[in-house]
């Protein structure tokens, strides 16, 4: 099993950006430009590495390779995005890797790209890239190619050596469990479970019992062997079940208008561990959005947009505006789920203004966008 934290360190230490590895300060697949650039890099890395893995490391400063981290990103449907735009799409995963010196809510993102051995090309136009375009890596750049298109295996030995140096051992696993329980979450109720005598899953959170069921908030879940954070949320409620072969979480989100809120099941994630030292993660969306009167939602939508414009223009907010601002991420989320297509883009466009105005509202806004990503790709 590969320790993903060691893998990232080896990539950063061993190589600058090249034909099998790219690094980014952050990914933005919420708008067309960011989505197009991500698709371009995935296509180029897959075509340049037909026989081995290639990687994108997210949360790294380009100038000095310092690890600054990004927000936890649990978009389990990122494969759907790649499938929608790339012909002969590679297998792609996005994993959240915690590092000791980063804040609790920050991780390093690791995108692993595995080619299917076939040439990748764009299925359709996206941003300024034309459908049918083929990209390859030219040093650290992802470049379009028209002539002499040929997939060559030139990196297998180098990638295999880097991955071999990132293999896990008992000491690293034990240190990871102790660090998770004693140092990272000393104030929370922590547990761990060993699966198939190989895999160790740790989780920590605040617990509450409702009608005989235990629910977690402030939940953090990590697969210690690979140093992969499986779940992190400061706001949601989560139910956990496990048996000898699998570990399952059911995530609930609190939605509603004003004081009339309740929890809705959002997604069920199941990790199945196998005897041959492998595991599989399966996610199922459970969400059925609540429906509200359109006339009332038009009023809320327009009020929210007025507040966002005031933040952008640095106009002073009234006490009523501040109360509405506290509810804005949740109410704008409900607007989107009830057919207001512009609501998501408004949250994306104005999030930095919200961040400057109120950190607590900004955290709620990021949670709303996380939910929208999951719902949208399904």
SVG drawing of the C-alpha trace seen along z (x, -y; Angstrom):
<svg xmlns="http://www.w3.org/2000/svg" viewBox="-46 -52 61 65">
<polyline fill="none" stroke="black" stroke-width="0.4" points="0.0,0.0 1.3,-3.4 1.5,-6.1 0.1,-9.1 1.8,-11.6 5.2,-10.1 4.3,-9.9 3.6,-13.7 6.9,-14.4 8.8,-12.2 7.2,-13.9 8.0,-17.4 11.6,-16.4 12.5,-14.2 11.2,-16.2 10.0,-19.5 6.8,-19.5 7.2,-17.2 5.4,-14.7 4.0,-12.6 3.5,-15.2 1.9,-18.6 1.3,-20.9 -1.3,-23.5 -1.9,-26.2 -5.6,-25.2 -8.2,-23.7 -11.3,-25.6 -13.7,-23.4 -16.7,-25.6 -16.3,-27.8 -15.7,-27.0 -12.1,-28.2 -11.0,-26.3 -12.9,-23.2 -11.4,-23.4 -7.8,-23.8 -8.3,-20.8 -9.6,-18.6 -6.7,-19.7 -4.1,-18.7 -5.8,-15.3 -5.9,-14.6 -2.2,-15.6 -1.0,-13.6 -3.0,-10.5 -1.6,-10.6 1.9,-11.2 1.8,-8.2 -0.1,-5.3 1.5,-2.6 1.8,-4.2 0.1,-6.6 0.5,-10.4 -0.3,-12.9 -1.6,-16.4 -0.7,-17.7 -3.0,-20.5 -2.1,-23.0 1.5,-23.7 3.1,-27.1 4.7,-27.1 7.7,-29.3 9.2,-27.5 7.3,-24.1 6.0,-25.0 2.9,-23.1 0.1,-25.5 -2.9,-23.2 -6.5,-23.6 -9.9,-23.0 -11.1,-19.4 -12.7,-18.4 -14.9,-15.3 -16.1,-15.4 -16.6,-11.7 -18.1,-12.3 -15.0,-13.9 -14.8,-10.8 -18.2,-11.9 -16.8,-15.2 -13.8,-13.6 -16.1,-11.1 -18.3,-14.0 -15.5,-15.8 -12.8,-13.2 -13.0,-10.5 -11.3,-7.3 -11.3,-8.8 -8.6,-7.8 -9.4,-6.5 -9.1,-9.4 -9.3,-9.8 -9.1,-12.8 -7.8,-12.1 -7.4,-14.5 -4.0,-14.1 -3.5,-15.6 -0.1,-17.1 1.0,-17.8 1.8,-21.5 -1.5,-22.4 -4.6,-23.7 -7.2,-21.1 -9.5,-22.1 -6.7,-22.1 -5.2,-19.2 -3.1,-18.5 -5.2,-17.3 -3.8,-14.3 -5.2,-13.6 -4.2,-10.2 -4.6,-9.6 -4.4,-6.2 -4.6,-5.9 -6.6,-3.1 -4.0,-2.8 -6.0,-4.6 -5.6,-8.1 -7.6,-10.8 -9.2,-13.6 -11.8,-16.3 -15.4,-15.1 -16.7,-18.6 -15.8,-22.3 -15.0,-23.7 -13.9,-27.3 -11.3,-28.0 -10.5,-24.4 -12.1,-22.7 -13.7,-19.3 -11.3,-16.7 -8.2,-18.4 -5.4,-16.1 -3.0,-17.3 0.4,-15.9 2.9,-17.1 5.8,-19.1 8.0,-19.4 5.8,-21.2 3.3,-22.4 0.1,-20.7 0.2,-21.4 -2.1,-20.6 -0.7,-18.3 -1.8,-17.9 1.0,-16.0 3.0,-12.9 0.5,-11.9 1.9,-8.8 1.6,-7.5 5.0,-6.5 5.9,-4.8 8.9,-6.7 8.2,-7.2 7.2,-3.7 10.6,-3.0 10.8,-6.5 7.2,-6.4 7.6,-2.8 10.7,-3.9 8.9,-6.9 5.9,-4.8 8.1,-2.1 9.8,-4.6 6.4,-5.6 5.4,-2.1 3.9,-2.0 5.3,-0.1 4.1,0.9 5.9,-2.0 4.3,-4.6 0.9,-3.1 1.2,-3.0 2.6,-6.6 -0.4,-7.6 -2.9,-6.1 -1.3,-7.7 -1.0,-11.1 -4.7,-11.0 -6.0,-10.1 -3.6,-11.8 -2.5,-14.9 -4.9,-15.9 -8.2,-15.2 -7.5,-15.1 -10.8,-17.0 -13.0,-14.6 -14.3,-11.0 -11.9,-8.9 -12.2,-5.3 -10.4,-3.0 -11.1,0.3 -8.8,2.8 -10.1,4.4 -8.7,7.6 -5.6,7.4 -4.2,4.7 -6.3,1.5 -6.8,-0.9 -9.6,-3.4 -9.6,-6.1 -12.5,-8.5 -13.2,-11.3 -16.1,-13.6 -18.7,-14.9 -21.4,-12.4 -25.1,-12.6 -27.7,-9.9 -31.1,-10.3 -33.7,-7.5 -31.1,-4.9 -28.8,-6.0 -25.4,-7.7 -24.6,-10.7 -21.3,-12.5 -20.6,-16.2 -17.1,-17.8 -16.3,-14.4 -12.9,-13.5 -12.2,-10.1 -8.9,-8.9 -7.5,-5.7 -4.2,-5.6 -2.4,-3.2 -2.5,-5.6 -2.7,-8.8 -6.0,-9.6 -8.7,-11.7 -12.0,-10.1 -14.4,-12.6 -14.2,-16.0 -16.9,-18.4 -17.4,-20.9 -21.2,-21.2 -22.9,-18.0 -24.3,-15.2 -23.0,-11.7 -24.0,-8.2 -21.4,-5.4 -21.8,-1.6 -19.2,1.1 -18.8,4.8 -15.8,7.2 -15.6,6.2 -16.9,2.7 -17.1,-0.8 -20.2,-2.9 -21.0,-6.6 -24.4,-8.2 -24.2,-12.0 -27.1,-14.3 -27.5,-18.0 -29.6,-20.5 -31.9,-22.5 -34.9,-24.8 -36.0,-28.4 -35.8,-30.5 -36.5,-28.3 -38.1,-25.5 -35.2,-23.2 -34.6,-19.5 -32.0,-16.9 -32.0,-15.3 -29.9,-12.3 -27.3,-13.5 -25.0,-10.6 -23.9,-7.1 -20.3,-6.2 -19.2,-2.5 -15.6,-1.3 -15.3,2.4 -12.0,4.1 -10.9,7.2 -8.6,10.1 -6.1,9.3 -5.0,6.0 -7.3,3.7 -10.3,1.7 -13.2,0.0 -15.1,-3.1 -18.7,-3.3 -20.9,-6.5 -24.6,-6.7 -26.5,-10.0 -29.6,-9.8 -30.7,-13.4 -34.2,-14.5 -34.4,-18.3 -37.2,-20.0 -39.7,-22.0 -40.9,-25.5 -43.3,-28.1 -41.6,-29.8 -43.0,-33.2 -41.4,-33.2 -38.1,-32.0 -38.0,-34.8 -38.2,-37.3 -35.4,-35.5 -33.3,-35.2 -33.5,-38.9 -32.9,-39.9 -29.8,-37.7 -28.5,-39.1 -29.0,-42.7 -26.9,-41.8 -24.1,-40.3 -24.0,-43.4 -23.7,-45.5 -20.7,-43.4 -19.1,-43.8 -19.5,-47.6 -18.5,-47.7 -21.8,-49.3 -22.6,-49.1 -25.1,-46.4 -28.1,-47.0 -28.8,-44.7 -31.5,-43.0 -29.0,-42.5 -26.6,-40.8 -29.4,-38.3 -30.2,-37.6 -26.4,-37.2 -26.1,-34.5 -28.9,-32.5 -27.7,-33.3 -25.7,-30.1 -28.5,-27.9 -31.3,-29.9 -29.3,-30.3 -28.7,-26.5 -32.5,-25.9 -33.1,-28.4 -30.7,-26.4 -32.3,-23.1 -35.7,-24.6 -34.7,-25.7 -32.8,-29.0 -29.8,-28.1 -28.0,-31.4 -27.8,-30.8 -24.7,-28.5 -22.7,-30.9 -23.6,-33.8 -22.1,-31.9 -19.0,-31.2 -18.6,-34.8 -19.2,-36.4 -17.5,-34.0 -14.4,-36.2 -16.6,-39.2 -18.4,-36.9 -15.1,-35.7 -14.0,-39.3 -17.3,-40.1 -17.8,-37.1 -15.7,-33.9 -18.5,-31.9 -20.9,-32.6 -17.9,-31.9 -17.6,-28.4 -21.3,-27.8 -21.0,-29.0 -18.2,-26.5 -20.4,-23.7 -23.3,-24.8 -21.0,-24.7 -19.8,-21.2 -23.3,-19.9 -24.1,-21.5 -21.1,-19.8 -22.3,-16.4 -25.9,-17.0 -24.9,-18.6 -22.7,-15.8 -25.3,-13.2"/>
</svg>
